[in-house]
Amino acid sequence: MSKNVKISLGLFVLVLAIVLIPIFALRGAEFGGSDDAGSVKIEEIDSDYEPWATPVFELALQGELPGEIESLLFCVQTGIGVGVIAFLMGRFVERKKYEDSGSCQ
């Protein structure tokens, strides 16, 4: 077996472990967002608490956003942020290459 095949198989086994270990380790775990946890804690502390602001989308839609739409908006926001960061990093790398080549005189 060549060195590249061994490395590829090792990486494949590592990826499988990363995917499968959490599935079995977190069996029965409950996941919730920080917004939900905060609301529950506030309710425990003061049951008469009234929020002083309402989310903009809830006002426009006369109710809560569906979970799929919230996830979509979060993913779009993440994609835009990653795009901006990648663009800036690319600019810095290319600027460094341009300055190192001495062609900016």
N, CA, C and O atoms as a GROMACS GRO file, in nm:
protein
  420
    1MET      N    1   0.085  -0.117   0.000
    1MET     CA    2   0.000   0.000   0.000
    1MET      C    3   0.090   0.124   0.000
    1MET      O    4   0.185   0.132   0.077
    2SER      N    5   0.058   0.219  -0.086
    2SER     CA    6   0.142   0.339  -0.094
    2SER      C    7   0.111   0.432   0.024
    2SER      O    8   0.013   0.417   0.096
    3LYS      N    9   0.200   0.529   0.038
    3LYS     CA   10   0.187   0.624   0.149
    3LYS      C   11   0.058   0.707   0.137
    3LYS      O   12  -0.009   0.734   0.237
    4ASN      N   13   0.024   0.747   0.015
    4ASN     CA   14  -0.097   0.828  -0.006
    4ASN      C   15  -0.223   0.750   0.027
    4ASN      O   16  -0.318   0.806   0.083
    5VAL      N   17  -0.226   0.622  -0.005
    5VAL     CA   18  -0.343   0.539   0.025
    5VAL      C   19  -0.358   0.525   0.176
    5VAL      O   20  -0.469   0.531   0.228
    6LYS      N   21  -0.247   0.506   0.245
    6LYS     CA   22  -0.252   0.494   0.392
    6LYS      C   23  -0.303   0.624   0.455
    6LYS      O   24  -0.386   0.621   0.546
    7ILE      N   25  -0.254   0.736   0.406
    7ILE     CA   26  -0.299   0.866   0.459
    7ILE      C   27  -0.448   0.885   0.431
    7ILE      O   28  -0.523   0.929   0.519
    8SER      N   29  -0.492   0.852   0.311
    8SER     CA   30  -0.633   0.866   0.275
    8SER      C   31  -0.722   0.777   0.362
    8SER      O   32  -0.827   0.821   0.409
    9LEU      N   33  -0.680   0.653   0.383
    9LEU     CA   34  -0.759   0.563   0.468
    9LEU      C   35  -0.762   0.613   0.613
    9LEU      O   36  -0.866   0.607   0.679
   10GLY      N   37  -0.650   0.662   0.661
   10GLY     CA   38  -0.646   0.716   0.797
   10GLY      C   39  -0.738   0.835   0.814
   10GLY      O   40  -0.810   0.846   0.914
   11LEU      N   41  -0.738   0.925   0.715
   11LEU     CA   42  -0.826   1.041   0.720
   11LEU      C   43  -0.973   1.000   0.710
   11LEU      O   44  -1.059   1.058   0.776
   12PHE      N   45  -1.002   0.899   0.628
   12PHE     CA   46  -1.139   0.849   0.616
   12PHE      C   47  -1.188   0.792   0.748
   12PHE      O   48  -1.302   0.816   0.789
   13VAL      N   49  -1.102   0.714   0.817
   13VAL     CA   50  -1.138   0.658   0.947
   13VAL      C   51  -1.158   0.770   1.048
   13VAL      O   52  -1.249   0.764   1.130
   14LEU      N   53  -1.074   0.873   1.042
   14LEU     CA   54  -1.088   0.986   1.134
   14LEU      C   55  -1.221   1.059   1.112
   14LEU      O   56  -1.288   1.096   1.208
   15VAL      N   57  -1.258   1.079   0.986
   15VAL     CA   58  -1.386   1.145   0.955
   15VAL      C   59  -1.502   1.061   1.006
   15VAL      O   60  -1.597   1.114   1.063
   16LEU      N   61  -1.496   0.930   0.984
   16LEU     CA   62  -1.601   0.842   1.035
   16LEU      C   63  -1.612   0.851   1.187
   16LEU      O   64  -1.723   0.855   1.242
   17ALA      N   65  -1.499   0.856   1.255
   17ALA     CA   66  -1.500   0.866   1.401
   17ALA      C   67  -1.562   0.998   1.445
   17ALA      O   68  -1.641   1.002   1.540
   18ILE      N   69  -1.527   1.107   1.376
   18ILE     CA   70  -1.582   1.238   1.411
   18ILE      C   71  -1.733   1.241   1.392
   18ILE      O   72  -1.804   1.308   1.467
   19VAL      N   73  -1.782   1.169   1.292
   19VAL     CA   74  -1.926   1.167   1.266
   19VAL      C   75  -2.000   1.072   1.359
   19VAL      O   76  -2.107   1.106   1.410
   20LEU      N   77  -1.944   0.953   1.383
   20LEU     CA   78  -2.017   0.850   1.456
   20LEU      C   79  -2.008   0.861   1.608
   20LEU      O   80  -2.104   0.829   1.677
   21ILE      N   81  -1.895   0.905   1.661
   21ILE     CA   82  -1.880   0.912   1.807
   21ILE      C   83  -1.985   1.003   1.871
   21ILE      O   84  -2.047   0.962   1.969
   22PRO      N   85  -2.008   1.125   1.820
   22PRO     CA   86  -2.112   1.209   1.882
   22PRO      C   87  -2.252   1.148   1.874
   22PRO      O   88  -2.333   1.168   1.965
   23ILE      N   89  -2.280   1.075   1.767
   23ILE     CA   90  -2.413   1.014   1.755
   23ILE      C   91  -2.439   0.920   1.871
   23ILE      O   92  -2.548   0.920   1.929
   24PHE      N   93  -2.339   0.839   1.906
   24PHE     CA   94  -2.357   0.742   2.014
   24PHE      C   95  -2.334   0.806   2.152
   24PHE      O   96  -2.399   0.766   2.249
   25ALA      N   97  -2.245   0.901   2.162
   25ALA     CA   98  -2.214   0.963   2.291
   25ALA      C   99  -2.327   1.054   2.339
   25ALA      O  100  -2.347   1.068   2.460
   26LEU      N  101  -2.400   1.115   2.247
   26LEU     CA  102  -2.503   1.211   2.285
   26LEU      C  103  -2.644   1.154   2.270
   26LEU      O  104  -2.740   1.229   2.252
   27ARG      N  105  -2.655   1.024   2.276
   27ARG     CA  106  -2.787   0.960   2.264
   27ARG      C  107  -2.878   1.008   2.378
   27ARG      O  108  -2.840   1.000   2.495
   28GLY      N  109  -2.994   1.058   2.344
   28GLY     CA  110  -3.091   1.103   2.445
   28GLY      C  111  -3.070   1.246   2.491
   28GLY      O  112  -3.144   1.294   2.576
   29ALA      N  113  -2.969   1.315   2.438
   29ALA     CA  114  -2.944   1.453   2.479
   29ALA      C  115  -3.048   1.545   2.418
   29ALA      O  116  -3.097   1.521   2.307
   30GLU      N  117  -3.082   1.649   2.491
   30GLU     CA  118  -3.177   1.748   2.442
   30GLU      C  119  -3.101   1.876   2.409
   30GLU      O  120  -3.019   1.922   2.488
   31PHE      N  121  -3.130   1.930   2.294
   31PHE     CA  122  -3.065   2.052   2.252
   31PHE      C  123  -3.167   2.164   2.243
   31PHE      O  124  -3.280   2.143   2.200
   32GLY      N  125  -3.126   2.281   2.285
   32GLY     CA  126  -3.214   2.398   2.277
   32GLY      C  127  -3.129   2.521   2.257
   32GLY      O  128  -3.009   2.521   2.286
   33GLY      N  129  -3.191   2.625   2.208
   33GLY     CA  130  -3.118   2.748   2.184
   33GLY      C  131  -3.101   2.830   2.310
   33GLY      O  132  -3.169   2.808   2.410
   34SER      N  133  -3.010   2.924   2.305
   34SER     CA  134  -2.986   3.011   2.420
   34SER      C  135  -3.105   3.102   2.446
   34SER      O  136  -3.130   3.140   2.561
   35ASP      N  137  -3.178   3.137   2.341
   35ASP     CA  138  -3.298   3.219   2.361
   35ASP      C  139  -3.399   3.146   2.448
   35ASP      O  140  -3.459   3.205   2.539
   36ASP      N  141  -3.419   3.018   2.421
   36ASP     CA  142  -3.513   2.940   2.500
   36ASP      C  143  -3.466   2.926   2.644
   36ASP      O  144  -3.546   2.938   2.737
   37ALA      N  145  -3.338   2.901   2.664
   37ALA     CA  146  -3.284   2.886   2.799
   37ALA      C  147  -3.298   3.017   2.877
   37ALA      O  148  -3.329   3.016   2.996
   38GLY      N  149  -3.274   3.129   2.809
   38GLY     CA  150  -3.288   3.259   2.875
   38GLY      C  151  -3.432   3.286   2.915
   38GLY      O  152  -3.458   3.337   3.024
   39SER      N  153  -3.525   3.254   2.828
   39SER     CA  154  -3.667   3.275   2.859
   39SER      C  155  -3.710   3.191   2.978
   39SER      O  156  -3.785   3.238   3.064
   40VAL      N  157  -3.664   3.067   2.982
   40VAL     CA  158  -3.699   2.979   3.094
   40VAL      C  159  -3.642   3.034   3.225
   40VAL      O  160  -3.712   3.034   3.327
   41LYS      N  161  -3.518   3.080   3.223
   41LYS     CA  162  -3.455   3.133   3.344
   41LYS      C  163  -3.526   3.260   3.392
   41LYS      O  164  -3.547   3.277   3.512
   42ILE      N  165  -3.562   3.347   3.299
   42ILE     CA  166  -3.634   3.470   3.337
   42ILE      C  167  -3.769   3.434   3.398
   42ILE      O  168  -3.810   3.495   3.497
   43GLU      N  169  -3.837   3.336   3.342
   43GLU     CA  170  -3.966   3.292   3.395
   43GLU      C  171  -3.951   3.237   3.537
   43GLU      O  172  -4.038   3.257   3.621
   44GLU      N  173  -3.838   3.168   3.563
   44GLU     CA  174  -3.813   3.116   3.699
   44GLU      C  175  -3.790   3.229   3.798
   44GLU      O  176  -3.837   3.224   3.911
   45ILE      N  177  -3.718   3.332   3.754
   45ILE     CA  178  -3.682   3.442   3.845
   45ILE      C  179  -3.802   3.533   3.869
   45ILE      O  180  -3.832   3.565   3.984
   46ASP      N  181  -3.868   3.575   3.763
   46ASP     CA  182  -3.980   3.670   3.776
   46ASP      C  183  -4.088   3.631   3.676
   46ASP      O  184  -4.074   3.655   3.556
   47SER      N  185  -4.193   3.571   3.725
   47SER     CA  186  -4.299   3.522   3.636
   47SER      C  187  -4.385   3.636   3.578
   47SER      O  188  -4.460   3.614   3.483
   48ASP      N  189  -4.374   3.757   3.633
   48ASP     CA  190  -4.452   3.871   3.584
   48ASP      C  191  -4.375   3.956   3.484
   48ASP      O  192  -4.423   4.062   3.443
   49TYR      N  193  -4.258   3.912   3.444
   49TYR     CA  194  -4.174   3.991   3.353
   49TYR      C  195  -4.241   4.006   3.216
   49TYR      O  196  -4.291   3.908   3.159
   50GLU      N  197  -4.240   4.128   3.164
   50GLU     CA  198  -4.291   4.158   3.031
   50GLU      C  199  -4.175   4.208   2.946
   50GLU      O  200  -4.109   4.304   2.985
   51PRO      N  201  -4.148   4.146   2.831
   51PRO     CA  202  -4.041   4.196   2.744
   51PRO      C  203  -4.069   4.339   2.700
   51PRO      O  204  -4.184   4.375   2.675
   52TRP      N  205  -3.965   4.421   2.690
   52TRP     CA  206  -3.984   4.560   2.653
   52TRP      C  207  -3.963   4.584   2.504
   52TRP      O  208  -3.981   4.696   2.456
   53ALA      N  209  -3.926   4.480   2.429
   53ALA     CA  210  -3.911   4.494   2.284
   53ALA      C  211  -3.963   4.367   2.217
   53ALA      O  212  -3.963   4.259   2.276
   54THR      N  213  -4.007   4.382   2.093
   54THR     CA  214  -4.055   4.268   2.014
   54THR      C  215  -3.970   4.259   1.888
   54THR      O  216  -3.943   4.361   1.826
   55PRO      N  217  -3.927   4.139   1.849
   55PRO     CA  218  -3.848   4.126   1.726
   55PRO      C  219  -3.923   4.182   1.605
   55PRO      O  220  -4.045   4.169   1.595
   56VAL      N  221  -3.848   4.244   1.514
   56VAL     CA  222  -3.906   4.311   1.399
   56VAL      C  223  -3.987   4.214   1.313
   56VAL      O  224  -4.098   4.247   1.271
   57PHE      N  225  -3.933   4.095   1.286
   57PHE     CA  226  -4.004   4.000   1.201
   57PHE      C  227  -4.133   3.952   1.266
   57PHE      O  228  -4.231   3.926   1.196
   58GLU      N  229  -4.136   3.941   1.398
   58GLU     CA  230  -4.259   3.898   1.465
   58GLU      C  231  -4.368   4.005   1.450
   58GLU      O  232  -4.485   3.971   1.437
   59LEU      N  233  -4.330   4.131   1.452
   59LEU     CA  234  -4.428   4.238   1.430
   59LEU      C  235  -4.481   4.235   1.287
   59LEU      O  236  -4.600   4.251   1.264
   60ALA      N  237  -4.391   4.214   1.191
   60ALA     CA  238  -4.432   4.217   1.050
   60ALA      C  239  -4.518   4.097   1.014
   60ALA      O  240  -4.610   4.109   0.933
   61LEU      N  241  -4.489   3.982   1.072
   61LEU     CA  242  -4.561   3.859   1.036
   61LEU      C  243  -4.676   3.827   1.130
   61LEU      O  244  -4.745   3.726   1.112
   62GLN      N  245  -4.698   3.910   1.230
   62GLN     CA  246  -4.803   3.888   1.329
   62GLN      C  247  -4.784   3.755   1.403
   62GLN      O  248  -4.882   3.690   1.440
   63GLY      N  249  -4.662   3.715   1.424
   63GLY     CA  250  -4.633   3.590   1.494
   63GLY      C  251  -4.487   3.553   1.478
   63GLY      O  252  -4.409   3.627   1.418
   64GLU      N  253  -4.450   3.438   1.532
   64GLU     CA  254  -4.311   3.393   1.528
   64GLU      C  255  -4.273   3.341   1.391
   64GLU      O  256  -4.357   3.288   1.317
   65LEU      N  257  -4.144   3.356   1.358
   65LEU     CA  258  -4.093   3.296   1.235
   65LEU      C  259  -4.086   3.145   1.250
   65LEU      O  260  -4.055   3.095   1.357
   66PRO      N  261  -4.116   3.073   1.144
   66PRO     CA  262  -4.096   2.927   1.151
   66PRO      C  263  -3.948   2.894   1.168
   66PRO      O  264  -3.861   2.971   1.126
   67GLY      N  265  -3.921   2.782   1.230
   67GLY     CA  266  -3.783   2.743   1.257
   67GLY      C  267  -3.697   2.731   1.133
   67GLY      O  268  -3.578   2.762   1.136
   68GLU      N  269  -3.758   2.686   1.022
   68GLU     CA  270  -3.682   2.671   0.898
   68GLU      C  271  -3.635   2.807   0.847
   68GLU      O  272  -3.524   2.819   0.796
   69ILE      N  273  -3.720   2.909   0.859
   69ILE     CA  274  -3.683   3.043   0.813
   69ILE      C  275  -3.574   3.101   0.902
   69ILE      O  276  -3.482   3.166   0.852
   70GLU      N  277  -3.584   3.078   1.033
   70GLU     CA  278  -3.479   3.125   1.123
   70GLU      C  279  -3.346   3.062   1.087
   70GLU      O  280  -3.244   3.130   1.084
   71SER      N  281  -3.347   2.932   1.060
   71SER     CA  282  -3.224   2.863   1.021
   71SER      C  283  -3.170   2.916   0.890
   71SER      O  284  -3.050   2.935   0.876
   72LEU      N  285  -3.259   2.942   0.794
   72LEU     CA  286  -3.216   2.996   0.666
   72LEU      C  287  -3.150   3.132   0.684
   72LEU      O  288  -3.043   3.157   0.628
   73LEU      N  289  -3.212   3.220   0.761
   73LEU     CA  290  -3.155   3.353   0.784
   73LEU      C  291  -3.021   3.344   0.854
   73LEU      O  292  -2.929   3.420   0.823
   74PHE      N  293  -3.009   3.252   0.949
   74PHE     CA  294  -2.882   3.234   1.019
   74PHE      C  295  -2.774   3.187   0.921
   74PHE      O  296  -2.661   3.235   0.926
   75CYS      N  297  -2.810   3.093   0.833
   75CYS     CA  298  -2.712   3.042   0.735
   75CYS      C  299  -2.672   3.150   0.636
   75CYS      O  300  -2.555   3.159   0.598
   76VAL      N  301  -2.766   3.231   0.593
   76VAL     CA  302  -2.734   3.341   0.501
   76VAL      C  303  -2.640   3.440   0.569
   76VAL      O  304  -2.543   3.485   0.509
   77GLN      N  305  -2.669   3.472   0.694
   77GLN     CA  306  -2.583   3.563   0.770
   77GLN      C  307  -2.442   3.505   0.783
   77GLN      O  308  -2.343   3.577   0.768
   78THR      N  309  -2.434   3.377   0.812
   78THR     CA  310  -2.305   3.311   0.825
   78THR      C  311  -2.230   3.312   0.692
   78THR      O  312  -2.110   3.339   0.688
   79GLY      N  313  -2.301   3.283   0.584
   79GLY     CA  314  -2.238   3.283   0.452
   79GLY      C  315  -2.183   3.419   0.414
   79GLY      O  316  -2.073   3.429   0.359
   80ILE      N  317  -2.258   3.524   0.442
   80ILE     CA  318  -2.211   3.659   0.413
   80ILE      C  319  -2.086   3.690   0.495
   80ILE      O  320  -1.990   3.746   0.442
   81GLY      N  321  -2.088   3.655   0.622
   81GLY     CA  322  -1.971   3.680   0.707
   81GLY      C  323  -1.848   3.605   0.660
   81GLY      O  324  -1.739   3.661   0.656
   82VAL      N  325  -1.865   3.478   0.624
   82VAL     CA  326  -1.753   3.399   0.575
   82VAL      C  327  -1.702   3.457   0.443
   82VAL      O  328  -1.581   3.462   0.421
   83GLY      N  329  -1.793   3.500   0.357
   83GLY     CA  330  -1.751   3.560   0.230
   83GLY      C  331  -1.668   3.685   0.251
   83GLY      O  332  -1.567   3.705   0.184
   84VAL      N  333  -1.711   3.771   0.343
   84VAL     CA  334  -1.637   3.894   0.371
   84VAL      C  335  -1.499   3.861   0.427
   84VAL      O  336  -1.399   3.919   0.384
   85ILE      N  337  -1.493   3.769   0.523
   85ILE     CA  338  -1.364   3.732   0.583
   85ILE      C  339  -1.272   3.670   0.479
   85ILE      O  340  -1.154   3.703   0.474
   86ALA      N  341  -1.324   3.580   0.396
   86ALA     CA  342  -1.241   3.517   0.293
   86ALA      C  343  -1.192   3.620   0.192
   86ALA      O  344  -1.077   3.613   0.149
   87PHE      N  345  -1.277   3.714   0.154
   87PHE     CA  346  -1.236   3.819   0.060
   87PHE      C  347  -1.122   3.901   0.119
   87PHE      O  348  -1.022   3.926   0.051
   88LEU      N  349  -1.137   3.943   0.244
   88LEU     CA  350  -1.034   4.025   0.306
   88LEU      C  351  -0.903   3.948   0.322
   88LEU      O  352  -0.796   4.003   0.300
   89MET      N  353  -0.913   3.822   0.361
   89MET     CA  354  -0.790   3.742   0.374
   89MET      C  355  -0.723   3.726   0.238
   89MET      O  356  -0.600   3.732   0.229
   90GLY      N  357  -0.801   3.705   0.133
   90GLY     CA  358  -0.744   3.694  -0.001
   90GLY      C  359  -0.676   3.823  -0.043
   90GLY      O  360  -0.570   3.820  -0.105
   91ARG      N  361  -0.739   3.936  -0.011
   91ARG     CA  362  -0.677   4.065  -0.044
   91ARG      C  363  -0.544   4.083   0.027
   91ARG      O  364  -0.447   4.129  -0.033
   92PHE      N  365  -0.538   4.045   0.156
   92PHE     CA  366  -0.414   4.060   0.230
   92PHE      C  367  -0.304   3.970   0.174
   92PHE      O  368  -0.189   4.012   0.163
   93VAL      N  369  -0.339   3.848   0.139
   93VAL     CA  370  -0.240   3.755   0.083
   93VAL      C  371  -0.190   3.807  -0.050
   93VAL      O  372  -0.069   3.808  -0.075
   94GLU      N  373  -0.281   3.849  -0.136
   94GLU     CA  374  -0.239   3.899  -0.267
   94GLU      C  375  -0.158   4.028  -0.255
   94GLU      O  376  -0.063   4.048  -0.330
   95ARG      N  377  -0.195   4.114  -0.161
   95ARG     CA  378  -0.118   4.237  -0.140
   95ARG      C  379   0.024   4.204  -0.098
   95ARG      O  380   0.120   4.265  -0.145
   96LYS      N  381   0.036   4.106  -0.008
   96LYS     CA  382   0.169   4.065   0.038
   96LYS      C  383   0.251   4.009  -0.079
   96LYS      O  384   0.368   4.042  -0.092
   97LYS      N  385   0.189   3.925  -0.163
   97LYS     CA  386   0.260   3.870  -0.279
   97LYS      C  387   0.303   3.983  -0.373
   97LYS      O  388   0.414   3.983  -0.426
   98TYR      N  389   0.214   4.078  -0.394
   98TYR     CA  390   0.243   4.191  -0.484
   98TYR      C  391   0.358   4.275  -0.431
   98TYR      O  392   0.446   4.315  -0.507
   99GLU      N  393   0.358   4.302  -0.300
   99GLU     CA  394   0.464   4.382  -0.240
   99GLU      C  395   0.596   4.306  -0.238
   99GLU      O  396   0.702   4.366  -0.257
  100ASP      N  397   0.592   4.174  -0.216
  100ASP     CA  398   0.714   4.094  -0.213
  100ASP      C  399   0.778   4.079  -0.350
  100ASP      O  400   0.899   4.061  -0.361
  101SER      N  401   0.697   4.087  -0.455
  101SER     CA  402   0.752   4.073  -0.591
  101SER      C  403   0.825   4.199  -0.636
  101SER      O  404   0.899   4.194  -0.734
  102GLY      N  405   0.805   4.310  -0.567
  102GLY     CA  406   0.876   4.434  -0.599
  102GLY      C  407   0.817   4.506  -0.718
  102GLY      O  408   0.882   4.595  -0.773
  103SER      N  409   0.697   4.472  -0.760
  103SER     CA  410   0.639   4.536  -0.878
  103SER      C  411   0.556   4.659  -0.844
  103SER      O  412   0.489   4.714  -0.931
  104CYS      N  413   0.558   4.701  -0.719
  104CYS     CA  414   0.478   4.818  -0.681
  104CYS      C  415   0.564   4.942  -0.666
  104CYS      O  416   0.533   5.028  -0.582
  105GLN      N  417   0.670   4.954  -0.743
  105GLN     CA  418   0.761   5.070  -0.729
  105GLN      C  419   0.728   5.180  -0.822
  105GLN      O  420   0.796   5.283  -0.822
   0.00000   0.00000   0.00000
